[in-house]
């Protein structure tokens, strides 16, 4: 079948789910992944044709896109902080906002010439934060915990893929006690923070296919994970250690008040590139 005809089928079948430009982006990500055909290739060779065997995975992917499945899950991978990560239905797909959090931590470490910090990533999911930090701070001692064994398997694979050492631990943070072999320099977390009342803002590709365990909290206790992590950080961080959070954009004021009440200082609320309150840093 002529490739430009398949492109037209994508536009028709995905109308109402994605706009034309989004559909084209998805289409060419698939043709490049499965057939090594880019947008430029089609522009230069408008009559290029796919064989039946080449067509099959592209049309299978189309069927999954119609069910609102994220392209990252279909391809089984995504890029985070310049690194390729495996993802599946057991982990949250890494977001650009989380890249900004990693970048903030790395810039702080370099500014302080801290080449070998001890770091704990709480709720690691795919391992994107822990692995990216370990890759960029090769002398760091990095640990990461998650409640999901399936997520940890993905995270371990990602650590191996990038040849970094991360100590992955299966643990429910809400049941964790003060169990530290050594004091930490950094605790970082991107915990569940979307309130149920905000579900209406969430697209179906997230709502239907990403783990709710990693996304949502009850409306009446939206800071439950942050409060627990902050409590553990009080005993786990060394004096001068830093707590970094990715946060709900609507709860910046509440987050500042919470960490202040627990004795943290030098609190900094930072906006993401979209102008939303998205990251918080506090010093113990």
C-alpha positions, 0 to 999 in steps of 0.5 A, a space after each residue: 500500500 502507498 504510504 501516503 494513503 496509509 497516512 490519510 487513513 490515520 488522519 481519518 481514523 484518529 480524527 476527534 482524538 488527535 488534531 492533524 499535526 498530532 496525528 502526523 507526529 504519531 504516524 511518522 514516529 511509527 513509520 520511523 520505528 517500524 520501517 525506518 521511514 521519516 517525514 523527509 523520506 516521504 516528502 522526497 519519495 511520495 510514492 513509496 510503498 509498504 509491503 504487507 509485512 511492513 504495514 502490519 505493525 503500523 495498522 496494529 499501532 493505529 488500532 491501539 491509538 484508537 483506544 487512546 493508548 499512548 504512543 510511548 506504550 505502543 513503542 515500548 520506549 520514550 526519551 527522558 533527559 536525553 536517555 531512552 527508557 523502556 515503559 509499559 502499562 505498569 509505569 507512569 510515562 516520564 514527563 518533560 516537567 520531571 526532566 526540569 526537576 532532574 535538571 534543577 537537582 543536577 545544576 544545584 549539585 554542580 554549583 555546590 561541587 557535590 559530585 558524590 551525593 547520596 540520593 533517594 528517589 521515592 516512588 521511582 516508577 520507570 526509574 527515570 529520575 534515579 537513572 538520569 541522576 546516576 548517569 549524570 552523577 557517576 560518583 553518586 550513591 543512588 537508591 530508589 523505592 516503589 510499591 510496585 514490583 512490576 514497576 521496579 522490574 522496568 526500572 531495573 532494566 532501565 538502569 542496566 540499559 544505561 549501565 548505572 548502579 541504583 539500589 532498587 527497593 520494594 517498599 510502601 512509603 506510607 508504611 516506611 519507618 526511619 530505616 536509614 543505613 546512612 544520612 542522605 544528601 538528597 531526597 527526591 520524589 514525584 509522588 501521586 498528586 492529582 486530585 480526583 476532582 481534577 480527573 476531568 482535566 486528564 486526557 484519555 490516553 493517561 486516564 485509561 492506560 497509565 497506573 492510577 496508583 502513580 497518579 491520583 490522591 483523594 481530594 480530602 488529603 492531596 498532600 498525604 504522600 508529601 507529608 509522609 516523605 517530609 517526615 521521613 526526610 527529617 530523620 533521613 537527611 543530613 543537616 543541610 540535606 535537600 528535599 526536592 518534589 514535583 508538585 500539583 500546580 494548584 497546591 504550591 502555597 499549601 506545599 510551602 506551608 507544609 514543609 515550613 511546618 515540619 521545620 524545613 528552611 530555604 524553601 523555593 517554589 519553581 515554575 515549569 516551562 509552561 509557567 505552572 508551579 511545579 517543583 519545590 525545594 526545601 533544605 533540612 
